[in-house]
């Protein structure tokens, strides 16, 4: 059985939602027979990399006050910490994640996508280092077991793996995804948002039973 997960590494709810999914998966009897595939999704494809704090940028984007956005960040931090995930509030900057997604597809070609994604989440949320900085991305690529020089060449070549990212995003649109995290089970069931682990287990059981019946 296959589960596809559309996510953006800059999305706090994706960070938490994926961890909850994995808890739900661990409680699923047939977890060894589940193939998980990660797919790209940009929350803000028109964003430019800069130094604007994420709280100010997102508050402005959605018409919230700074206090309202800080409260949302604090909520996400609490949810993350409850799962044992690191999360700092206030130090991230706003940017465009297209290069990160291209590098994730490079990692996928070498069987290291999951590892690189874990590192990108850690760097962004637990350490508040910029995932929009090429040197940082090369560093975590090396940490993930990839060749640093090759990773840097991918980042320099703006066309490298670009179509792979766009293909993922087209599929998300075709499936009706307007936000992330977005989970698709066997192309039959969709789960959106930061759901409880128990709901993911139930969805997996339903998809499994429907697969067996079919």
N, C-alpha and C positions, 0 to 999 in steps of 0.2 A: 504494500500500500504506500502511496506517495503523498507527502504533505509538502506544499509549496508555501513559503513565507515571504511575502513582500514587506520590505522594511527599509527605513532610512537610518543610517548610523547616527544622525543628528537628532533623532526622535526619542525623547525620554520614554514615551509609552511603548515604543518598539523594544527598547532596552529591558523594560520591566515585563512587557507582554511575552517576549521570547522566553524569559526565565520561567514565567508561569506556565507557558506551553511545555517546556521541558520537564517541569514537575508533573504536569498532567500526563506527559508521555511516559514518565517513569512508573506511573501507577497503572499504565495500560498493559494488559496481559501479553499482548502480541507486539510489544515495542521493538523486539529484535527484527521484526519483519516490516518496519516502517522506514521508508527512505525519506529523508528531509532535504529539501532543496531550497536554498535561499535565492531570492530574486531582488532586483534593484527597484527602488522607488525614490524619487526626489520629492521631498515635501515642498521645496521652494526652488524650482529649476532656474528661476530668473535672478536668484540672489547672487551678489558679488561678494568675494572674500574681502574681509576688512577687519577692523578692530572694534566694531560696535558690539557691546556686550549683548549676549543672546536675550537677556531679559528685556532690555530696551527695544531691540529689534522686533521681537515677537509681540510685545505689548503694542507697538506701533502698527504692526501688520494686522492684528486682530482687533484693534480699537479698544484695548484694555488699559487700565491704569497700571503704573509700575507696581503698585502694591498688589493688585490682582494677579499680575504675572508672577511676582515673587511667591505669592500663596500657592499658585499652581506648581511652581518649581519645588516648593517645600513639600507639597503633597507627593510629587513624583519621587523626591528624595526619600521620603518616608516609606513609600511602597518598595523602592529599590532596596533600601537597607533592611526591610523586613525579609527580603529574599537573600540577604547576605551579599548584596552588590554594593560596591563603592559608589558614592554620589556626592559631589560637592555642588554647592549652590552659589551662583553669582559670577564665576570666573570664565565661563565659556564665551566664545565670540561667535558671531553670526557669519555664515558663509555658504558656499555652493558645494554640494557633496558629489558632483559628477565625477571628479577625479578619483575620489575614494571608491566610488562604484566601479570605475574602470579598473582600478587596481584590484578590487575584489574579484573581478572576472579573470584578471591575470592570475590571481591566486587560485581560482577555481581550476584553471587549466593545468595547474601543478598540484591539485589535490589539497590545497591549503586554505580554501576560502573560509571555512568555519573558524580556523585558528586566527586568521587575519581579522575577521569580523569581531571575534572576542577581544582582540587587542585594540581595535579601533574604538569599540565601546568603552573599554577601560581607560584609554587615553583621553577620550572625550569627556566622560562623566566622572570617573573616579580621580583622574589626575588633572583635568581641565587644561590639557595641552592641546594646541590647535591641530585638528585633523585636516586643516586647509594648508598646512605648511608641508612642502615637498620633503624637507629633511626629516620631519617627524614621520611621514608616511614611509619613507625609505627605511627608517630605523625599525618601524614595527614590521615591515615586510621581511627584513633580515631576521628579526626575532621570531617571525612565523616560519622561518626556514626557507625563505625565498632568496634569490640572488639579488643583492642590493643594486648592482649596476644595471641589471635587467629591469628591475622595478623603476629605477630612475629614468631609464629610456622610455618605459611605458608612460610615465607621467609627462615627459617632454613631448611625446607624440600624441597630440590631442585627439587623433583619430583612432588610436589603439584601443580596442575593445569598446569603442563608443557605440557601435551598432548592437553589441550584446546588451548594453544598458538600455538602449532605446527599445530593443525587442522585448525586454522584461516589462518596460513601462507600457508598451502597446498591449501586451497581454493583460496587464492589470486593468487598463481602460476597457478592454473587451469583456472582461469579467465583471465590470461595474465597480471596481475599487475607486473610491474617491479619497481615501486616506489610509494610513497604516498605523499599526500592524494589520495585515490582511492575510489570513490563513485559508488555504484551499486544500481540502481533503479529497484526493482521488478525482478532482475536477467535478465533484458532486455536491460537496458541502462547503459553505464559506463561513468563517468566523472572523469577526472584525473587532478590533479594539483590545483593550487590556482586560481580558476576561479571567475569572478565577480558574485555578488549575483544574478543579473538579469539572468545570464545563468542558475543558479541552479533553479530559478523559472520556466524558460522555460522548462528545462529538467523534472521537476516535473509535469508540465502541460502535456507534451508530454507522459510521462509514465502513467499518470492518464487517459488521453484520450484513449491511446492504451489499457489500462486495461478495460475500459468501453466498447470499441468496441469488445474486445475479449469475 
